[in-house]
């Protein structure tokens, strides 16, 4: 179990109040005290009076206000209220600031530091720099508002805290975990002593271990070495309590968690559903809005207040913290896939509800749609005060089933409670923010969540992993401090940007100078060495692409056990791999196609079968199609549909070349305008996905292309249009196909031309070979009742308008390639088409992509083509 230092244990047994520098230290002491009582056989015991400095200050101030008449005690602001005051002060000069909220937070820190270290900027006449003058202007505005309303902030309240209610009959105060003892802390202790209270900072711990220095190749090697050291310690004594400090834990959190799980809990890597009491806990305060259950809530509110990117809405829609988010997870995934075809790249709540209603034709998720409508109605009124919005938000979130239907785990429950606490903090901003609309209050709540650090309490774990290079407060059985290279420790000075540097030096602020940070580093090193019988201090010889030197603070320590730095002989994954008995089975044939229904294939089926048989099987029979991704502007598929529909309308009105040539330019324009208007209403305006400006731009773009195209068509030899968008049913190798031919022309000599419109890149060279890249047009040529004399792409794009294709002699249209043996070419295409259709029908699904076919494929994780390539390189040719 955790071991309390002797002085701290005596103090707690004497019912002293313990005040810590931060909440995590207070929590650790309470856990250690509880473990201590259990080992003594106690089942109940008085709760120790252990709390962070901010919590003690708030409690003392609240007691003073409740016990007095309230007229002589100012109201203590919460941290959120202080931050809001400073943000409002900074926003008055926001025209010169890129990030006023960030500048306000920095100003608040400077304000707190100046009071903590008793620095009077005005009295010393130091407001000479632009930064200091700006800071003083903000401070004056904040101070004036506080005086006007009878408020006081935490920085000044620490000097003036009413102590009577806390010290009467008290058994003592101990302050611990503070890296330094600034004047505000010393003054507090002096005031307590003056009232006859035994008050002091934590005494220096007696006794020190020698410590051991260890160098490793990289940061990653450090992490794995620390994990193996911890495992060895726990195997020898499961009751050990270990502390591991990793300074850049926030940046390497994923790797650190994986490495420790790999060494200590490998089973959890094999089965993510395996839940067990973890032997390690990462001590890292994340912003509250980064927790998934809170993200679900705030995204719902932001969606009601404005527009969000589709990716954020998609992820939110599939959240388990929404109404039936767990039981209907599969349905929500299908719903997400469906709305991708209709949604724009940005959505608001009203549009999302309309899109969901449009795809939920069977009413399978009508409860969610109804809940979202009710959610929108509850938040539709305004403006309100933050307190009124807080109640409305809590009620509205309940309507959409937040935080979900399943019982919450402990960490999730704590996070939800912290979110409700944040709503209560929001409610306390009425006097500062006034009445707000929904968008403004959601922005305020988002900032509040971003600036609320939080970590759920995990209870007692054998291993604590922290990012703090500071006093560990408790005594541990073993401590490993990593990352102690010269560039990282002692830490570099971080002078305050708003307080003149000379005043910082005069006040003795350690962060202001290298000497101050060096002194702090030496004190911290002494604390580490006194906190455990085994202390390992490691550093990486190389960090990213740079060589590192050892920190001078540990350069003189003895070398540690070289075995700790030795790489592991085998990882858990290697043990499993080496114990396996592998049998290789080559199975490249899927079950034969069972024909059921009118159509089971289309032109894309043969294209995929030609590019890669496995892709055809996966997409056409398993349904493993790529999810559509809404993008800004009109997507290529819709743009192509718009083009097809306009041309269908146009040629339905003109019908042949004579009709085209007999129309004047004005008449052509009228026919084109009518076709564009009809197609625009049907294809572009009905989904209501794009703005009118976007539709106007797309309309004018297409109008210009079609004018050029009409001119090209008017130069052709006489023709008449037999069919537009004609559906054709046909059979190849027993596989029924359903096709749609864009256009069939009949020429003056009775020959026919098949046309397919293309608004993107197109090349007739893709029709040839045993495995053509695009057999669509050859398939059309074989499917129509009367074999054509030519097949062609009608290409309309920014590069120009043209026909491209193949024709029997003489050429049907200018620009087509003449094929000498046209009947022979049709027979060759039939052979290829029949073979591809037959392979698809019998289940030929070999992973056999054509060159460059994998570039545009999304199935790499399913076909594992990369593993096949790796094996072909690694396996010996004779094997």
N, C-alpha and C positions, 0 to 999 in steps of 0.2 A: 504494500500500500504506500501512498504518499507519506513522507515523513515531515512533520512540522518541525521547524527549528525549535530548540528548547525554549528560547525566550518567548516565541509566539505561542507555544503550547501553554506555558505558564500564564501568559496574559489572557488567553481565552478561558482558561480554568478560573481565572480571577474575574471573569465577566467584563473585561476591558473592551473598549470599542477599537476596532481595527479599521483604519482607513487606507485604501489602496489607491494606486495611481490610475488603474483602469478596471473595468468590470470583470475581465477575464481573471485577473489576479484574485479578486474577491470570491469569484466562483470556485477557483481552485482551492482556496483556503477552506471554504465551506465543505467541499467534497472531502478534503483531507481530514477535517474535524469529524465529519460523519463516519468516515472509515475508522478513525481512532476510537470513537464511541462504540462502534459495533465490535471491534476487537476486544473491548473491555466487557462485552456481554450486555451492554445497554440496548434496550429497545426503544426508549424515548429519552430525549435530552433537550435542554433549552436551546433554542436557536441562537447561535453566536451572533453578536452584533458586528458583522463584517460587511462593509459596503464601500463602493468607490467614493472618491472625494466629491464628485458631482452629486451623487445620491445623498451623501451625508449633508451637504450644504442645502439641498432642496428640503430635506427632512427638517433640519434645524430651522430654516426660514419659515416653513409651514407651521411648525409648532409655535414659533414666536408670534405669528399672525393669529393663530387660533387662541392662544392664551392671553393676548393683549386685546386692546380695543381696536387695533388695526389702523389707528390714525397716525402712529409714529413709525410704522414699519412699511417700507415700500414693497410693492409687489415684485417678486422675483420672476424675471423672464425665463422662459424655457429656451433651450438652445435654438429651437426652430424659430422662436420669436426674435431672438437676437439676430439670427442669420437673415431673417426677413427685413429687419430694420436696416442692416448694412446693405442688403441688396437694393433696397429702395433708395438709400443714399447714393450708392454707386450708379444707379440708373439715371439719376439726375444729370450726370455727366457722361451718359452712355455714348454720346456721339463721338467721343474720342477713345472709346474702349471697344475692342473687338469682342471681348468676353466679360461683360460687366458682372455676371454672377460669379465667375472665377475670381475676378478682382475683389469683389466684396468678401468672399471667403478668405482671401489672403489678408484683407484689411482687418477682418474680425480676429484672425490669428495674431496679427500684430498688436491689436488693441489688448487682447488677453495677455500677450507676452509683456507688453509695456507695463501692465498692472502687476503681473506676476513678479517682475523684476524691479518694480518701483522706479520706472523711468518716466520722468515728467518732461515731455517734449517741449511744451510751451515755456516752462520756467527756465529752461536752459537756452532758449532762443536758437533752436537748431532746425527750424523749419525752412531751410534754404533750398533743398533740392526739390525738384518738381514732384517726385514721388511722395516726399514727406508733406509738402503743402497739400497735395491731393488727399492724403491720408488724414491730415488734420481737419480739412474741410468736411470730410465724411464724418469724422469723430464729433465735430461740433454739431452737425445736424442730428446725429444719433443721440448725443447727450441732451440737446435741447428737447427732443421729443420725449425722452425718458423723464426729464424733469417736469415737463408739462403734464404727463399722465401719472406721475408718481411711480415710475418703474425703476428697477435696478437690474443690472446684468450680473452674471456670475463672476466676472473679473473683479468688479468692485465689491460685490457682496462678500467675497472671501475675506476682505479686510475688515468688513463691518458686520460680520455674521453675529447675531445675538446668541450668546452661549449659555445663558442662564438655565434654560430648560434642559440642556444637554449635560451640564456639568454637575448639577446638584446631586450629591450622593453618588457620584460616578466613581468607578474603580480604575479609571485610567484610559489614556488614548495612546495608540501606537500608529504612526504613519510609516508605511513601507512601500517599496516598489518604485520610489521616486529616484530617477537618475541623479538629480541634483536637489539642493535645498535652497530654492530661491527665497527672496525676502518675504513673500506672501506666506510661505509655509513656516518660515522661522517666526514671523509675527503671530501666526495662529498658535504655534506651540507656546510662545511667550504669554499670550493672553490666557491660554488654558492653565499654564503654571501659575500665573498671577491669581487665578481663582482657586488655587490649592489643588489642582488636579495633576496627577502624575502623567505627564504627556511628553513624548519623545519620538524621534524618528527611530527606525529599527536599528539596533546596535550592530556594529560590525561583527560578523560571525567569526567564531574562534576556530583555529585549525585550518590548514589548507593541504590539499593533496598536491603532489608534484605536477600532475598533469602530463600529458604526452602529446607530442606534435606528430602529425602524420601527413605526408604529401601523397596525392593521387593524381592520376593522369588528367582527368577531366571532372567537371561537375557531376556528370552522370555516374562516373566511377565512385565519386564521393557518396552519392545517394545510395547506390547499391551496397557499398561497403558499410555504411551506417545501418542499412536494413539487415545485413548479415550479422553485424555486431549485435544488434538488438535481438535477433532470433537466437543467437548463441547464448546471450544473457538469460533470455526467458526459458530456454531449454534447461539451463542449469538451475534457475530459480524462477518459477512462474509468478511469484509474488513481487518481483522487482518492479520498480517504477522508473522509467527512463524518459529523458528529455532529449530531443534532437532538434537543433536549430538550423534552419536552411534559410539564409537571408532573402533569396529571391524566390520564395515559396509561391508568391502570387503569380509570377511568370511561368513557373514550372509545376504548377499544381497537378496537372494531368499526369505528367511523367512521374512525379513523386508518388502520387497515389498508386499508379500502376506498379512502380518498382517495389514499393513496400507490400502491395498485395501479392506480387509475383514471388517475393521471398517469404512472406509471413502467412499469406492466405491464398495460395495458388488456386484452390478450388473455386474461389469466387470469380476468377478470370475465365474458368471453363463454363460455369453456369451462373449467368448474371442473376438468375432468379434465386440463387442460394443465399438465404438471409441468415446471418449469424451475428453474434456480438463481436464487433471488430476489436482487434487487439491494439489498434492505433487510431488516433484522432488527429486531424489536421486543425490546428488552431489558427484560423484565418477569418477575419471579419470581412465579409463581402457586403457590398451595398444591398440593401433590402430588395431593390427592384430586380436583382439578378437571380433571385430564387424563383423557380418555375411557377409555383402556386401564386406568387405575387405578380409575376409577369402576366399570367392569365387575366388577373383582375385589372391591371393597369392598361393592358392592350384593349380590353373590352371598353373601358372608359374612353380611351383615345379614339377608338373606332366610333363611339357615339358622338364624340366632339369634333371629328374631322375625318380626313382621309389618311389611310395607311397603305404602305406598299403591300402588294398581294402576298409576298412571301410571309410577312408578319401575320397577315390574316389567315393564311393557310395553316401555319403552325398553330395559331390560336384556336382555330376551328377543331383541330384534332387533339386539343388538350384534354387530359383526363380530369381536369378540375372544372369542366363545364357540365351542364345537365346531361346525365347518362353518358358521360365521357368515357367511362370504362366499359359498361355493358354494350354500348353502341359504337365501340371503337372501329370495328370493321365498316359499319355503315357510314361513319364520318369520313373514313378514308375514301370510300367510293364517292361520297358527296363532294369531297375535295377534288377528286379527279374529274368529276362532272363539271364543276363550276369553272374549271380552268379553260374550258372551251368558250365560256360566255363572259368571264370577268375581264375587266380592264386591269392595267398594271397597278392601279390604285383604287381603293374602295372606301366608301363610308358605310355606316350601318344600314342606312336606308337602301342603298344599292345592293349591299350584300343580302338583305332580306329578300329583295326582288329576285336576285339571281338564284338564291336557294329555293324560293317558291317555284321558279321556272324549271328547275331540274328535279324537284321532289314531286313528281307527278302522281306517284302512288301513295303519297302522304306518310311515308315510312318515318320521316323525321319532322312531322308537323309540330310535335311538342317543342322542339328546339326553335322553330320559326315563330311559334306563338310566344315563346319565352323572350325571344329577341325583340319582338314587337312590344311586349309589355315593358321590357328593359328600356327601350327607346322612349316610350311614353313617360316613364318615371323620371327620365332625365331631360325631358323636352322643355320643362319650364325654366324660368330664370329671368333675370339674375337673382342670386341668393347670397346670403352670407356664407362664409366657410363652414360655420356650425350647421346651417341648414343643409348645405351640400353634403357634409359628412354623413348626416342621417340618411339623406336621399341615396347616396352612393352605397351605403351599407344595405339598405333595403333593395336597391336595384340589383346588386350583385347576388342577393339571395334568389331573386326571380330567375336568373339564368343558371341556378344550381351550383354556384360557386360556394365552397371549394371542392365540389364533386360529391359523388355518391358513395364511394368506398370510405371505410374508416381511415382517418389520417394517421400516419406514423407520428412518432414523438416529434421528430424534427419538423415535419410539416405542420403539426399542430402548433408548435412554438412559433413558427413563421407566420401562420395565420393570426395568432394572437398579437404578434409584433406589428402586423399590418393594421389591425384594429387600433392598436396604440398609436400608430402613425395617423390614422383618421382622427383620433381624439386630439392629437397635436394640431392637426389641420383646423379642427374646430376652435382652437384657441387663438386663431389668427384674425378673428373678426375685426378687432379695432385697427389692425394693421392693413388689412386688405380690402375691407368694406364689402360691397356687393359685387359679385363676379358672375360672368356667364360660364357655361360649362367648360368651354375650351380653356379659359383662364384658370379655373380651379383645378382642372386636370393637369395643366402645366405646373401649378404650384405643388400638387400632390406628387407628381413625378420628381420634381427637384427635392422634395422632402424625402422621398424614398431613396433617391440617389445618394443623399447625404446622411443616411441612417445606416451605419455599419451594424452588422448583426451576424451572429453565429449561434445556431441552436446548441443548447447544452447537451453534451453527449454522455455525461456521467463519468464514472471512473474507468479509465482505460490504462493498460500497462505502459503504453507508449504515447507520448505527446509530441507532436511535430509542430514547431512554431517558426515564425519568421522573425521574432523579436530577438535581437542581440542585447538583452537587458537582464536585469536581476530576475532570476527564476522564482524568487519568493520562497518556494518550498525547497525541501531537501530531497534529492533524488538518489537512487542507487547507482545511476550512471548518467553522464551527460556527454553528448557529442555535439560539438559546435562546428559547422562546416562553413566553407566559403571565406576563410580567414586569410585571403591573399592581401598583398600590400595595397592594392587599389580599392579594397573593400572595407578594410578595418585596420586602424581606427577609421571611422566614417569621416568623409570629407566635410569641411565646414559648410553650413547652410545659413549664411547671414540673412537676417530679416530684410526684405526689400523696402520696407517703409520706415524703419527706424535707423537713424544715422549709425554707421558702423562704429564710430568712436564711442557713442553712448552704449552700444551693445558691449564693447570691450570693457568700458568702465564699470558696467553693471555686473560683469562676470558671466555673461551668457555663454555657455560652452560652444553652442553652434556657430558663434561668431568668429571663431579662430581655430586654426589647426592645433594650437597648444591646448585649447579647451577640450577639443575632441580627443586629443591624445590622453589628457588627464582622465576624461570620462572612460575611455577604453581601458586604462589601467585599473580603475576602480571596478569596472565590470568584470575584467579578468579575475581580479581577486575574489569577487563574489562567486563566480563560477567555481573557482578552485576550492572555495569553502562550502559549496553546496552539494558536493558528492564525493565519495571515496574514489571514483574513477571519472576522470574528465579527459576526453579526447578532443583535440583541436586540430582540424584538418584544413587543407587548402589545395586547390587544383593547380597543377603546373601549367595548364593551358585552359583558357576560357574563350570559347568560340575560335577566333583566328589569332589570338594574342597569347604570348607567353606571360606567365604570372610569376611574381616573386612572393615569398612568404612574408606575412605581416611582421614588422620588426617587434611587435609586442610578444610574439610567440617564438621568435627565432632562437632564443636561448633555452627553450624547453627541451627536455630529452626526447629522443625519437621514440615513437610508439612501436607496437608490435608489427613487424613487417607482414605477418600473416593476415592482418586486417586489410592490408592494401592489395593482397593477392587476388586476382580475378577468380570467380567461382569455377570449379571444375566442370560442373554441368548445371544448367538451369532446369527448372521443373519441366519446361516444355521439351528440353532435350531428353530428359529421363523418360517422358512419355513416348517420344519419337523413337528412342532406342529400344524400348520394350515392345514396340509394335511388330506384328507379323503381317506384312502387307501382301495382298493378292491383287494383281492388276487384271482388270476386266475391261476390255474394249467393247463398248456398247454404243454404236453410232446409228442404230435403227430404232425409230419410234414405232408405236403401234400403227398399223395401216389406217388410212383415213376412212372413216365411216361416213358415207354420203347421206346426209339427212338435211332436207330442205332444198329450196330452189337454187340457192347460190352458196357455195362454200369457198369460193376463191374469186380473186379479181386480178387485174394486171399487176398490182404490187406483189401478189403472191409469187409470181414467176420472177419478178425483179429480185426479190429477197432470196429465192431459191438459187438463182444464178450467182448473186453476190456471195452468199454463204448459206448452205443448207440448214445449218443449225439456227440461224437467225430467222429463216422462214418458218421453221417449226416453232420457235419460241414466240414469235410475234403473232403468227396467224393461227396457231393451234393452242398455245398456252396463254395467249393474250398478254404477253410481256411487252407491252408497248410503252414507249417513253411518255412520261407525263408532260402535257403541254405547259408552257411557261408564259403567262401573260407578260407582254413587254410594252414599253412606251410606244405610242403610235399604232397604226393599223398593221396587224401581223400579215406575213406573206400569204397565208392560206385565205384569209378574208379578202385580201387584195386580188388574189386569183379568182375567187368566187365573184367578186364585183366585176372584173373584166369579162368573165364568161357570161354573166347575166346581162351585161350591157350588149355584148355582141349577139346574144340570143335574141334580145329585143330588137336590135338593129336589123338583123337579117330576116326576122319575122316580118318586118315592115317593108324591106326592100326586095327580098325574095330572089333576085337575080342581078346579073351585071347590067341588064338593060334598065332595070329600075334604078340602079345606082347611077348610071351614066345620064339618064334622062332628067334626074333631079338637078336643079341649080344648086349653087353653093349655099344659098339661103335655105333651100329646102332640105339639103343634107344636114345643115346645122340644126334645123327644127327637129328632124327625125332623131339626130344624135342627142339633142337636149332631152327629148321625150324618153329615149331609152335610158339615159343616165339618171333622170329623175326617178323613173320607175325602179331601176336597179338600186339606186341609193336608198330609197324608202325600204326596200325589202332586205337588202344585205347590210347596209351600214347604219341606218337610223333605228331599226327595230330593236337591236340589242341594247341601245342607249349606253354604249361603252365609251364613246369618244365625244369630244367637244365639237361644236359646230365649226370652229376654226379648223380643227383637224380634218373634218369631213370635207370642208371647202377646199383645203389644200389637196387632198387626195382626189377630189372630183376634177379639179383643174389639171392636175398631173395626168389623169387618165384621158381627159378631153384632148389634151395636146397629143398624146400618143395615138388616139383613135383618129384624129384628123390626118395624121401622117399615114396611118394604116388604110384609111379610106382612099387616100390618093394612090397608094400602092395597088389596092384592089381594082381601082378604076382603070389601070393600065393593062389589066389581064385580058386574055382572049375571052370571048363570050362564055358564060357559065350560068347555070341555075342551081339553086340550093335544094337538094333533095331532103335533107334532114338536119336539124340542129339538136344537140343533146339527146341523141337517139340511144335508147337502152337496147342492148343485145344480149340474149341468152345463147350460150354455146357450150360445147362439151369437147374437152381434150383429155385423152387418156382416162376417160371415165370420170373426170372431175368437172362438175358443172360450174361455169364461170358466169358472172354478171358484169357486163361492161357498159360503159357510156361513151359514145363517140361524139366529140364536140361538134363535128360538122362533116357532111358528105356533099361534095359538089359533083354535078354532072356537066361535062364539057360539050362543046358543039358536036364533036364526033362520037358522042355516046360514052366515052370513057369516064371513069370516076376517079375522084381525088379525095382521100381522107385527110382531114385537118385536125390538129390538136393544138390549142392555144397554150402558149408558154409566156409567162411574164418574167421568168428568171432565166438562168443559163440553160441552154439546150444545144445538143449536138447529135446529129444523125449517126456519127461514128459509134455511138453507144448501142447501136442495134445489131452489130455484127459479132461473129465469133461463136465458139461452142458455149461460152458463158457470157452472153451480152450483158452490159451494165444496165440497160434499160430496154427490155423486149416489149414494151407497151405497144408501140405502133406496129411492129410485125404481128403481134397478137390481134390487133384490130383488123389488119389486112386479111388475116385468115378467118376472122369471125364473121365478117359481113357476108351477105348472101351472094353478091356479085363481086368477084375479086377486083380490086381497084387497079388502076394503071399507075398510081403514084400515092405515096404517103408523105406527109410533110408536117413539120412544126410551123405554126404561125407565131413568130417570135416578136413580142412587143415589150420592149424594155428601154431603159435610158440609153443603151448603146445604139438603139435604132430599131427599125422594123424590117423584117425580111421573112422569106420562106426558106426553110432548110429541110432537105429530105432526099428521097430517092424516087426515080421515075423510070418507067419503061420508055423506050425511044418511040417517037420523038418526045422531048421533055414536055411535061404538062404545064409547068410554070417555070419562069426564069429563076435560076438559082438552085434548082434541084439537080442532084447528081444522076446522070443517066446510067442505067444498068443494062448491059448488052443482053444478058439472058434473064429477063424479068421472071418468066415462069420458073426457071431454075432457082432464082433467088427466093421465090415464094416457097418452093419445095424445101429448100435448105432451112428456111425459117420454120416451116412446119415440123421438120425433124427436131430442131432445137426445142420448139414449144412443146411438142409431144413428150420429149424426154424429160424436160423440166417438170411438166405436169405429172408425169408418171413417177418421178422421184419424190415429188411432194406427196403423192397419193400412197406410195408404199412405205413412207416414213423415213426416207433417207435424210438423216439429220446430222451428218458429220460436221465437225468444226473445221471447215475448210474455206476460209475467206479468200477472196481475190485480193490481189495487191491493192493496198490502200483502202480496202473495204472497212477495216476496223476503225478508221479515222472518224467516220460518222456513225459508228455503232455505239449503243448504250448498254450492251449486254456483256461487257467484259467480266463482270463479277459472276455471271451465270454460266458462261461458256468456259471461263478461266483460261482464256487464250494466252495470257501472260505466263501462267504456270506451264502450259504446254511448250511455249517457246523457251522458258528457262530450263525445262527438263531436256529439251533437245540439245541445249548447249552443255549442260552439266553431265548428262549421262554419257558414259563411254560408248563409242560407236559399236564396240563388240558386245555390249550388254544387251 
